[in-house]
Amino acid sequence: MRSRIVMSMLAGATLLASTLLGVSPARAADAKAPMADTKAQSADVPAEFGTDWHDPLTAAPPIAEPTTKSCQVTLADTEFRDFTPYEGTYTPPRACGDHWSKVVLRLDGMVKGRQYDRLGYLHVGGVEILRTSTPEPSPDGIAWSVEKDVTRYSATFRSTQNVEMLIGNVVDDTYTGVIGVKATLTFYEGRPPAAQTPDRVLTPGTDSTVTTPRNSERIVAEVYATGSGGGCEEFWYLAVPDSVPYSCQADKGPYREVQIKVDGQLAGIAAPFPNVWTGGWSDPFLWYVIPGPRAFDVKPIEYDLTPFAGLLNDGRPHHVDVSVVGVPEGQSGWSAPVNVLVWQDAQRAHVTGRLTLDRAGELANSSTYTPGSEERVDTDAGHRLTVAGYVDTSHGRVATTVDRKLANTSVHRWIDGENMDGLDATWTDDESVTVDGRGPARTTAMHRTYTMDGETTIGTDDRLRTVLTLGDRAAVVDTRDGRRTGWSRLDDTYRGDATYTLNVPRDQRHAVGTSSERYRLYSPGGCYDRSLATAQGALTEDRSGC
């Protein structure tokens, strides 16, 4: 169990699942500099990690800023030393009106000393607008930034609201890192496309019920589902069936599926993203400059619940529950808060409708154990769900069909003592949403692929080495009446290789490591392509171009 114990300690096993919530692309302040090709000379690369390194940054694109008048509001400016939430009040920016072409959230953080990776959330009016994790600090200190387009929460921002923020932390004689943060909203005058901005943003009550407006014509739930809080669910993708001799066990193995139900009826399924925090895979030296995909950008899962609008529009509270398939009975480790986004029909007081189809395939989940000098578990799992329904709006009947298909394959290998532990896994989440009404049928097809290929080994000299590649890919195609009208393609790939000596003081670890990220995004409107590389905490490459 040696490597698993090390992983649990270094990945922040003391984190609590209740200290979570939602985010988007992070970048250090210096990442705003023009992205001209740069390469550090080899002489600039230290022989091993020291007490300081480059501020964390990612290759993700910056958020485009409109040229219209802007106003800024501070949501929080505080420090986190324990698990006491920050509480404040948000007041709308009157100088920029009450409708905005874009609203951008920015979180600036600073920390120095010694600290685990920590998880945090930001609420405005009870609505989760941010979930993030933190980098692990250098003794000399680091600064980082996270930006997120939060225009979709504009309905919440139009009135005075309570603010709550928490990045749960422990500060003592050993863990000295106090986390300082400042969170702001910048509002840009103008009006965004109506399809992108809901009329209401709701959150379920303590009884998990939601009452939607009776004239709702489109309903989308977003769920910030994350395995965390230490323990095995933080590394759910490495779990094995309970009969297998390995330190992280689950009833049927590593398959996880995030389900949402409306009044007990299955309404949506999704594959969770395999987040790796900045202490993960036993080796924080992998992440000191470049985090893994989404580590600073915990994107929510989205479910189109419009087929259920006819049921939800009766003016009564309805249960909206989220659960994670595969988690052992009674075991904690997942947080899955929900926002419900609602678009209303301004010309109707009551929009009626009906659910016409809710068909779930059989959930397949097979994990096969092969003993030997190198032990192995092969997993093959998946599920499919199709839901359909219609609403009768002021502009006619609109039918919505949602089809979603999930698949997961993985090969997990280890040796006795877990001094070698490796995983090669792929998750796919294919979804199509077809809307038929007011003209030709429109379909959006999304193909998401998440990959993880890594291995940790511990040599006889107590040198721990981790080699890891992570992938976050997505392809989206829009069609109208069978003809393609739009598309986009994302490929975000991280690679890391780091080694250090266990069971010695920090200055005797002799840690070395390289990491890189390439973020590519293509669409008819253009392309974005940026590559970063590091060695021993020094930035050795930052280049962009299509």
Secondary structure as UniProt FT lines:
FT   HELIX           2..10
FT   TURN            11..14
FT   TURN            17..18
FT   HELIX           29..32
FT   STRAND          38..39
FT   HELIX           42..44
FT   STRAND          70..80
FT   STRAND          86..90
FT   HELIX           94..96
FT   STRAND          100..111
FT   STRAND          119..124
FT   TURN            125..126
FT   STRAND          127..133
FT   TURN            139..140
FT   STRAND          142..149
FT   HELIX           151..153
FT   HELIX           154..157
FT   STRAND          161..167
FT   STRAND          179..189
FT   HELIX           194..196
FT   STRAND          200..202
FT   TURN            206..207
FT   STRAND          209..210
FT   TURN            214..215
FT   STRAND          216..223
FT   STRAND          226..227
FT   HELIX           232..238
FT   STRAND          240..241
FT   TURN            242..243
FT   STRAND          249..250
FT   STRAND          257..262
FT   TURN            263..264
FT   STRAND          265..270
FT   TURN            278..279
FT   TURN            281..282
FT   HELIX           284..286
FT   TURN            293..296
FT   STRAND          301..304
FT   HELIX           306..308
FT   HELIX           309..312
FT   TURN            313..314
FT   STRAND          318..325
FT   TURN            329..330
FT   STRAND          334..335
FT   STRAND          338..344
FT   TURN            346..347
FT   STRAND          352..360
FT   STRAND          364..370
FT   STRAND          375..393
FT   TURN            394..395
FT   STRAND          396..414
FT   TURN            416..417
FT   STRAND          420..436
FT   STRAND          442..458
FT   TURN            460..461
FT   STRAND          463..480
FT   TURN            481..482
FT   STRAND          483..501
FT   HELIX           506..508
FT   STRAND          512..523
FT   TURN            524..525
FT   STRAND          526..535
FT   TURN            536..537
FT   STRAND          538..544
//
